[in-house]
Structure formats: C-alpha cells, structure tokens
C-alpha cells in the first residue's frame, strides 16, 4: 500500500510533544526535520526530496 508522502511518515522527522499536568504527553501538530539540516515542519507538510519512509 502506498503511504502518503508527508513529513509525519518520513524517517528524518521528529515529532514534538507537550507535557500535560497529569504527567502524560500529547502530540503536537508539528516537529522538526534533521536532514540535511534542522528545519521546523508541520505533520502534514508535503515531503521534500530527502523523503525516506519511516520503518515501524
């Protein structure tokens, strides 16, 4: 099955989280990409030419 090519499904994307008062974490709608340099990205941003599918 073909995955949608967005930042959230890329190996180089690191998700941001918010720590809640109860000590749990909630996923934000953003993160950052580390290839070839650090860049801020939203989860649903169209992937760049460096896209590599994240392995589960």
N, C-alpha and C positions, 0 to 999 in steps of 0.2 A: 504494500500500500504506500502511495506517495505522500510524504509529510509536507505540510505547508512550509515554505522557506521563509521563516520569520526568526528573529533573534532568539526568542524563547526556546526554540528547538535546536539551537546551534551549540556546539561543543565549547566555543570560546565565550559564551555568555554566562555571566554570574548574576544570579537573582538577588535583589535587595529585599530585606525583611524589616518589619517594625516589631519591636518587643512591646507586648501589651502588659498592663498592670498585673495580670494574673500569672505572669511568667511564661506565657506562651508567645509564639511568634506568628505574625500574619504576613503573607506575601504581598509585596507592593506591586504596582504596575510598571516597575522599572528595574533596571540593573545596569551592569556595565560589560563591555566587550574588552577583551585583553589582546586581541590580535589585529593588526600588528602593533597597535599601541592602545592605551586605555581610552575608551570612549563611552560616554553616557548613552544608554539606549532604553527605549520603551519595549515592553514584551512583544508587542505586535508590530514592531518596525520591520519593514521588508529587509531581508537579509542581504548582506554585501557579498562581494566576490570571494571573500575568505570563508564563506559558509561551509561548515562540516557538520553533518548530522550527529547529534548527541546520542551516545550509546547508553542504554538503560541498564 
